[in-house]
Amino acid sequence: MARAARAARGIFGRHATDVPVLSQASEQTWTMTAPGVSFGGRSSPGPGDFGVSGDGDGLAELDGEAQGQIAPGQIAPGLRGLAGARDRIGTWRGLLDRPLTSYYLVLGITALLLGLGLVMVESTTSVVDLTAGLPPLTDFKKQLLGAVVGLPLMWAAARSSPRLFRAFAYPLVAVSVVGLGLTLIHGVGVSENGAARWISIGGQQVQPSEIAKLALVIWGADLLARKERLGQLVDWRHMLVPLMPGAGLLCLLVMTGDDLGTTLILLVIFLALLWVIGTPGRVFGGLLILMALAVTLMIVTEKYRFERLTGFFTTQGGATGPDMQSIQGKYAVGSGGIFGVGLGAGGGKWGWVPESTSDFIFAIIGEELGLVGTLCVTFLYGGLAFAGLRIARRVPDVFCQLAATAITAWIVVQAAVNIGAVIGVLPITGVPLPLVSAGLSSLLVTLIALGMLMSFARLEPGAREALAARGPGWPLRVLSWLGLSKRRR
């Protein structure tokens, strides 16, 4: 043994004399695997391969029962967990790649947001109605009526063809222009808080600016799709004329009714159409600068808008001062904590948070449902953005691509602006939260737009085959169960 030790020190002279020399390691020494696991036909070395005795210091072999023996070819526990996670990710990706994924995403998110909106409108408007001396469900019944009328309209839109939507392009623009013009006539337009944005039809107030959003989407998409088919979009001037003058006319009429928030949404729709059609970067950048100057001019020429903007950067005063809406909105969101104070138990809607039924309903959601509720609402709008852009990417028709992108940008940007204003990261612009805020016109138009998205989703590759394999829809199944359906021979 002494001669062997001296021979080893002769070969590996760089080691100190009191350090035991290990046998030469194989190339698998550096493989970071559990002992006995097989890779590429070679097994990783165990403790005995390095000449280390089980009684050595710090490198002793663990007891077989404590360590657990892994049979050759078996996956290590850590690798097994990684493989399981990879399988789950693959399963989710497989679900997202199905033909009708976008269709059911839009349908499910719409149903969830609409249900939440009805609950929150009932919670907030009952207080307002009681304060005004009305029955507590007066405004809630109007919102429920909008849902009852809007859902069949969404269902009809989801089963209509793009050709039908394009047929309504110019009539919708004409209705929007006439309606916006009627709001300016004294005695016809209905004013609230100094702004004339509504007209009364059959005892119900209608807001033509909401119709203008849908009109600009359909008309702009139809116009650009026709020009693209004729090969006219090689010249950037054809991209702007007559789309830019038409959008400008709608924005001018809306701004005449003192509605900057809706004007900004119309500009977002206009920019989304130009972005999808491939407007040159210089032209797009020039339009952004021009719009920024126009919006700045509209803000500085109106005192209350300028004060609202400066108040955003320099919030001051008490909770009941000029910045009451912003301060009380953040108070309401923060007081909800993680899980909220409970549905109906919020105190901000009792006159503390202005416009708690419409523009600042998200603050009441934060107070009554807490951080969990606000995150769920935010994730729902994020899922709607994913579904809408997925539809725009997968449909083959140019009109559907343009309209799907514009609708998605309209709804998601409007939701982001509303939420940002409530939590204090954006100035207050007065736009409602889609599908959640109280408002008959906004609810109906948004449901029709989402029905259009669902119609476009039915045109994705493989969607028709998937719908045919699914069988008849639930209305036909109900009629068949009642014995009222007609059998086709």
Secondary structure by P-SEA (a helix, b strand, c coil): caaaaaaaaaaaccccccccccccccccccccccccccccccccccccccccccccccccccccccccccccccccaaaaaaaaaaaaaaaaaaaaaccaaaaaaaaaaaaaaaaaaaaaaaacaaaaaaaaccccaaaaaaaaaaaaaaaaaaaaaaaccaaaaaaaaaaaaaaaaaaaaaaacccccccccccccccccccccccaaaaaaaaaaaaaaaaaaaaaaaccccccccccaaaaaaaaaaaaaaaaaccaaaaaaaaaaaaaaaaaacccaaaaaaaaaaaaaaaaaaaaacaaaaaaaaaaacccccccccaaaaaaaaaaaaacccccccccccccccccccccccccaaaaaaaaccaaaaaaaaaaaaaaaaaaaaaaaccccaaaaaaaaaaaaaaaaaaaaaaaaaaccccccccccccccccaaaaaaaaaaaaaaaaaaaaccaaaaaaaaacccaaaaaaaaaccccccc
